[in-house]
Amino acid sequence: MRTISTKNNGNIYEMSITEAIEIVQAYQQVNGLPGLLETAQEMRARALLDELPTIQKVAIRRFLKDMSQLFAPREPETLDA
């Protein structure tokens, strides 16, 4: 479980990536959005405008942080012979 802090008040919350994904997916279903990319974009925009509850703000920050690390370029691994 990793911790993430909110930008406005500096509070620290613990949230697993599994919980973050569940919250993002629930937001997607409730708002009828077609995919996770569109959902993440909308949630990020609304979080910046302070239009989301704290739990959703924490979830989208965790989701975006972990997904960016997943798709970030990495140094090629070398095989030791």
C-alpha positions in Angstrom: 0.0 0.0 0.0 1.5 3.3 -1.0 0.6 6.7 0.4 -0.3 9.8 -1.5 -0.9 13.3 -0.3 -3.5 15.8 -1.4 -2.2 19.0 -2.9 -4.5 21.4 -1.0 -4.1 20.4 2.6 -1.2 18.1 2.6 -3.1 15.3 4.3 -1.7 11.8 3.6 -3.9 9.0 2.6 -3.1 5.3 2.0 -4.7 3.8 -1.1 -3.8 0.7 -3.1 -3.8 0.9 -6.9 -6.6 -1.7 -6.8 -8.8 0.7 -4.8 -7.9 3.6 -7.1 -8.8 1.6 -10.2 -12.1 0.6 -8.6 -12.9 4.3 -7.9 -12.0 5.4 -11.4 -14.1 2.6 -12.9 -17.0 3.5 -10.7 -16.8 7.1 -11.8 -16.7 5.9 -15.4 -19.8 3.8 -15.0 -21.8 6.5 -13.2 -20.9 9.2 -15.7 -21.3 7.0 -18.8 -17.8 7.6 -20.1 -16.5 5.4 -22.9 -13.1 4.4 -21.6 -10.5 4.8 -18.8 -8.5 7.4 -20.8 -11.6 9.7 -21.1 -12.4 9.0 -17.5 -8.9 9.9 -16.3 -8.9 13.1 -18.3 -12.2 14.2 -16.9 -11.4 13.3 -13.4 -8.0 15.1 -13.6 -9.7 18.2 -15.0 -12.4 18.2 -12.3 -9.8 17.5 -9.5 -7.8 20.6 -10.7 -11.0 22.6 -10.4 -11.6 21.1 -6.9 -14.9 19.6 -8.0 -14.3 16.1 -6.7 -14.5 14.6 -3.3 -11.2 13.9 -1.6 -11.4 10.2 -2.1 -11.8 10.6 -5.9 -8.9 13.2 -6.0 -6.6 10.7 -4.2 -7.8 7.9 -6.5 -7.1 9.8 -9.7 -3.7 11.0 -8.5 -2.7 7.5 -7.5 -4.1 6.1 -10.8 -2.3 8.6 -13.0 1.0 8.3 -11.0 1.1 4.5 -11.3 0.0 4.4 -14.9 2.6 6.9 -15.9 5.3 4.7 -14.2 3.9 1.7 -16.0 4.3 3.4 -19.4 7.4 5.4 -18.7 10.4 4.6 -20.9 13.0 2.4 -19.1 16.6 1.7 -19.7 17.1 -1.6 -21.5 17.9 -4.4 -19.2 21.2 -6.2 -19.9 21.5 -10.0 -19.6 24.5 -11.2 -17.7 26.1 -14.2 -19.4 
